[in-house]
């Protein structure tokens, strides 16, 4: 869908509801603004929600399915490394007392279901949400319970899941606060939430500015560690762990330098992507 064909409207800051912004990043056919009150960076005007859903449900989604399948193993390995860094307990038997059975995990934006398939082998009762054609693939090829609707319209009951995962999803949503509120509702008491997203306060974002690889049309929000933690706290979560990774993008520097930078940003917590572990309170 061409950028010019997408309807849009001015939206207040998703974090503090302020209506005053300053330009943050000027990209090719769109731009990001920064709230002058809380610092959240977002697209403004915002593309229409229904057109965004349609974008992922049609040919764009089919093309992306091919891309996801071609890179599935690499994506899965990155997710497993990130979750390990964030202290996710892969073995369901170790997650709580051994007498607790049928521990449940929901992966929102589960793509082809590779991560859910792996977690199923670890004893988890798995469910996914995916609006693109990748969800159909996960159902038909992997036999997974994957719902083809946005989270807020899926109708999960209160306190349904022990754990919720959302990797590279929240930056695509028109209303991230509503999304986090819904995650909080469907989590069980003391349930854990693992959320992964690009970090605009990281080294790469500061280095590349408007050329940063996450400053793209499909991203509606670019969170910093501070703004995402604030939104999580506002919606009833306590953040218990944060990790980042990604010093320099592949191909942007010699391998020896990339290796050094990748190590450095993990040590200093200024990587390109962050994962936060949060608990429902």
Secondary structure per residue as TSV (DSSP state, phi and psi in degrees):
chain	resnum	aa	ss	phi	psi
A	1	X	-	360.0	119.7
A	2	X	-	-59.2	147.1
A	3	X	G	-57.6	-41.1
A	4	X	G	-66.0	-18.3
A	5	X	G	-88.6	-5.6
A	6	X	S	-88.4	126.4
A	7	X	-	-67.3	152.5
A	8	X	E	-150.2	161.3
A	9	X	E	-150.5	152.9
A	10	X	-	-72.0	132.8
A	11	X	-	-123.1	142.5
A	12	X	-	-68.6	167.5
A	13	X	-	-58.5	131.0
A	14	X	T	-72.2	-15.3
A	15	X	T	-96.5	-47.1
A	16	X	T	-120.8	-0.9
A	17	X	-	69.4	11.3
A	18	X	-	-67.6	153.6
A	19	X	-	-115.9	13.6
A	20	X	-	-112.7	127.5
A	21	X	E	-133.7	162.4
A	22	X	E	-128.4	152.9
A	23	X	E	-63.3	133.3
A	24	X	E	-108.6	-51.0
A	25	X	E	-139.0	129.3
A	26	X	E	-105.5	112.0
A	27	X	-	-102.1	-170.2
A	28	X	S	-62.7	-52.8
A	29	X	S	-124.4	12.4
A	30	X	-	-159.2	176.5
A	31	X	E	-150.7	162.4
A	32	X	E	-111.0	145.6
A	33	X	E	-119.3	158.1
A	34	X	E	-115.4	129.9
A	35	X	E	-64.0	128.7
A	36	X	T	-75.2	-11.9
A	37	X	T	-92.7	-50.7
A	38	X	T	-112.6	-14.7
A	39	X	-	91.3	1.5
A	40	X	-	-65.6	135.7
A	41	X	E	-102.3	129.1
A	42	X	E	-148.9	159.7
A	43	X	E	-71.5	136.7
A	44	X	S	-155.9	116.7
A	45	X	S	-66.0	157.9
A	46	X	E	-94.4	134.5
A	47	X	E	-61.2	152.1
A	48	X	-	-66.2	135.0
A	49	X	H	-57.8	-44.6
A	50	X	H	-65.3	-34.8
A	51	X	H	-72.7	-31.6
A	52	X	H	-65.3	-46.3
A	53	X	H	-59.9	-43.0
A	54	X	H	-63.4	-36.1
A	55	X	H	-59.6	-43.2
A	56	X	H	-80.7	-15.8
A	57	X	H	-92.9	-11.9
A	58	X	S	-110.1	-141.9
A	59	X	H	-60.4	-36.4
A	60	X	H	-58.1	-42.5
A	61	X	H	-65.6	-37.4
A	62	X	H	-66.2	-41.0
A	63	X	H	-63.8	-39.2
A	64	X	H	-69.3	-31.6
A	65	X	H	-60.0	-44.4
A	66	X	H	-59.9	-41.6
A	67	X	H	-63.9	-44.2
A	68	X	H	-64.0	-41.2
A	69	X	H	-65.7	-38.7
A	70	X	H	-66.9	-27.6
A	71	X	T	-115.2	17.6
A	72	X	H	-58.7	-46.7
A	73	X	H	-64.2	-41.2
A	74	X	H	-64.3	-43.8
A	75	X	H	-62.7	-42.5
A	76	X	H	-62.5	-44.7
A	77	X	H	-61.3	-39.6
A	78	X	H	-64.5	-41.7
A	79	X	H	-63.5	-42.3
A	80	X	H	-65.9	-40.1
A	81	X	H	-64.1	-42.8
A	82	X	H	-64.0	-45.3
A	83	X	H	-65.2	-37.4
A	84	X	H	-62.6	-43.2
A	85	X	H	-60.4	-34.7
A	86	X	T	-88.1	6.3
A	87	X	T	68.2	38.3
A	88	X	-	-73.6	136.6
A	89	X	-	-91.3	101.9
A	90	X	-	-67.5	-39.4
A	91	X	S	-78.9	110.7
A	92	X	H	-58.8	-28.3
A	93	X	H	-68.5	-23.0
A	94	X	H	-96.3	-7.8
A	95	X	H	-67.5	-42.4
A	96	X	S	-136.3	-163.6
A	97	X	-	-60.9	142.0
A	98	X	T	-55.2	-23.4
A	99	X	T	-76.0	-15.0
A	100	X	-	-80.9	123.7
A	101	X	-	-113.0	164.2
A	102	X	-	57.5	46.6
A	103	X	-	-62.9	134.6
A	104	X	E	-112.3	139.9
A	105	X	E	-131.3	138.1
A	106	X	E	-115.2	126.3
A	107	X	E	-107.5	111.3
A	108	X	E	-92.7	123.3
A	109	X	T	77.6	49.1
A	110	X	-	-78.9	-2.6
A	111	X	T	56.0	-128.6
A	112	X	T	-80.7	-2.0
A	113	X	S	84.7	14.2
A	114	X	H	-61.7	-42.1
A	115	X	H	-67.8	-42.7
A	116	X	H	-62.1	-40.3
A	117	X	H	-60.8	-41.4
A	118	X	H	-65.0	-45.1
A	119	X	H	-65.4	-30.8
A	120	X	H	-61.8	-36.4
A	121	X	H	-70.3	-17.0
A	122	X	T	-94.8	8.4
A	123	X	T	97.3	3.4
A	124	X	-	-82.5	146.5
A	125	X	E	-88.3	115.1
A	126	X	E	-110.1	143.6
A	127	X	E	-141.3	147.9
A	128	X	E	-132.1	162.0
A	129	X	E	-130.0	128.8
A	130	X	-	-159.6	118.5
A	131	X	-	-86.8	-16.0
A	132	X	S	-84.9	171.4
A	133	X	H	-58.1	-16.0
A	134	X	H	-60.8	-32.0
A	135	X	H	-64.5	-39.6
A	136	X	H	-63.7	-39.4
A	137	X	H	-61.3	-44.6
A	138	X	H	-61.7	-37.7
A	139	X	H	-70.5	-49.6
A	140	X	H	-77.4	-38.1
A	141	X	H	-93.1	-24.3
A	142	X	H	-118.2	-5.6
A	143	X	-	65.9	33.1
A	144	X	-	-95.3	152.8
A	145	X	-	-83.9	95.5
A	146	X	E	-124.4	124.7
A	147	X	E	-94.1	134.1
A	148	X	-	-98.2	60.8
A	149	X	S	-151.7	162.4
A	150	X	-	-66.4	153.9
A	151	X	G	-54.3	-45.5
A	152	X	G	-65.5	-16.8
A	153	X	G	-108.1	8.6
A	154	X	T	-83.4	-28.3
A	155	X	-	82.1	28.6
A	156	X	-	-65.9	146.9
A	157	X	-	-74.3	161.1
A	158	X	T	-57.4	145.6
A	159	X	T	55.1	46.8
A	160	X	-	-88.1	-29.7
A	161	X	E	-126.7	144.5
A	162	X	E	-77.4	-29.6
A	163	X	E	-148.3	142.8
A	164	X	E	-128.1	137.6
A	165	X	E	-119.4	142.9
A	166	X	E	-149.4	104.6
A	167	X	E	-109.4	122.8
A	168	X	S	51.7	50.6
A	169	X	-	-123.7	-47.7
A	170	X	G	-60.2	-28.8
A	171	X	G	-70.2	-12.1
A	172	X	G	-94.7	-4.8
A	173	X	-	-97.6	142.6
A	174	X	S	-67.9	-34.9
A	175	X	-	-128.7	80.3
A	176	X	H	-64.6	-30.0
A	177	X	H	-66.3	-43.9
A	178	X	H	-60.7	-40.4
A	179	X	H	-60.1	-48.5
A	180	X	H	-65.4	-36.0
A	181	X	H	-62.2	-40.0
A	182	X	H	-69.6	-39.6
A	183	X	H	-59.3	-43.5
A	184	X	H	-60.7	-41.8
A	185	X	H	-63.5	-41.5
A	186	X	H	-86.6	-10.4
A	187	X	E	-78.5	145.5
A	188	X	E	-72.5	164.6
A	189	X	E	-56.3	131.3
A	190	X	E	67.3	11.8
A	191	X	E	-63.6	157.4
A	192	X	E	-108.9	143.9
A	193	X	E	-126.5	125.2
A	194	X	E	-113.7	117.3
A	195	X	E	-125.3	130.7
A	196	X	E	-120.1	134.8
A	197	X	E	-161.9	156.5
A	198	X	E	-59.3	151.5
A	199	X	-	-116.7	108.0
A	200	X	T	-72.5	-10.4
A	201	X	T	-91.5	3.2
A	202	X	S	-80.7	174.3
A	203	X	H	-62.6	-46.2
A	204	X	H	-63.9	-41.8
A	205	X	H	-61.7	-40.5
A	206	X	H	-69.7	-34.5
A	207	X	H	-72.9	-44.2
A	208	X	H	-96.9	-18.4
A	209	X	G	58.3	-126.9
A	210	X	G	-66.2	-15.0
A	211	X	G	-91.2	1.6
A	212	X	-	-57.9	139.4
A	213	X	T	-67.2	-15.4
A	214	X	T	-95.3	-3.0
A	215	X	-	-87.3	71.4
A	216	X	-	-121.2	165.9
A	217	X	T	-58.1	-38.2
A	218	X	T	-77.5	-8.6
A	219	X	-	-95.8	120.3
A	220	X	-	-94.2	-22.2
A	221	X	E	-135.1	143.9
A	222	X	E	-125.7	100.8
A	223	X	-	-82.9	146.3
A	224	X	-	-96.6	168.4
A	225	X	H	-55.5	-43.3
A	226	X	H	-65.4	-45.5
A	227	X	H	-70.9	-35.2
A	228	X	H	-71.4	-41.2
A	229	X	H	-62.3	-40.3
A	230	X	H	-62.1	-43.5
A	231	X	H	-68.0	-36.7
A	232	X	H	-63.8	-44.6
A	233	X	H	-62.7	-40.7
A	234	X	H	-64.6	-24.1
A	235	X	T	-104.5	14.5
A	236	X	T	99.0	22.2
A	237	X	E	-113.8	154.6
A	238	X	E	-115.6	119.5
A	239	X	E	-79.1	124.7
A	240	X	E	-111.3	-12.1
A	241	X	E	-161.3	144.9
A	242	X	E	-139.5	134.0
A	243	X	E	-139.1	148.9
A	244	X	E	-131.2	162.9
A	245	X	E	-156.4	166.3
A	246	X	-	96.6	94.7
A	247	X	S	-89.3	-50.0
A	248	X	S	-138.3	143.0
A	249	X	-	-67.5	147.6
A	250	X	T	-58.0	134.4
A	251	X	T	88.3	-7.1
A	252	X	S	-91.8	-9.6
A	253	X	S	-159.2	161.5
A	254	X	-	-57.0	150.7
A	255	X	H	-57.8	-37.2
A	256	X	H	-65.4	-37.5
A	257	X	H	-73.0	-41.2
A	258	X	H	-58.9	-41.1
A	259	X	H	-61.7	-43.2
A	260	X	H	-64.2	-45.2
A	261	X	H	-67.1	-39.0
A	262	X	H	-60.9	-39.5
A	263	X	H	-68.5	-42.3
A	264	X	H	-63.3	-44.6
A	265	X	H	-69.0	-27.9
A	266	X	H	-69.2	-39.6
A	267	X	H	-65.4	-44.5
A	268	X	H	-93.4	-2.1
A	269	X	T	69.4	35.6
A	270	X	-	-127.2	38.3
A	271	X	-	-74.2	173.9
A	272	X	S	-73.7	-29.2
A	273	X	E	-128.7	142.7
A	274	X	E	-120.6	151.3
A	275	X	E	-125.1	131.8
A	276	X	E	-116.0	137.8
A	277	X	E	-105.0	123.1
A	278	X	E	-128.7	150.7
A	279	X	E	-117.4	138.6
A	280	X	E	-71.2	128.4
A	281	X	-	-123.2	360.0
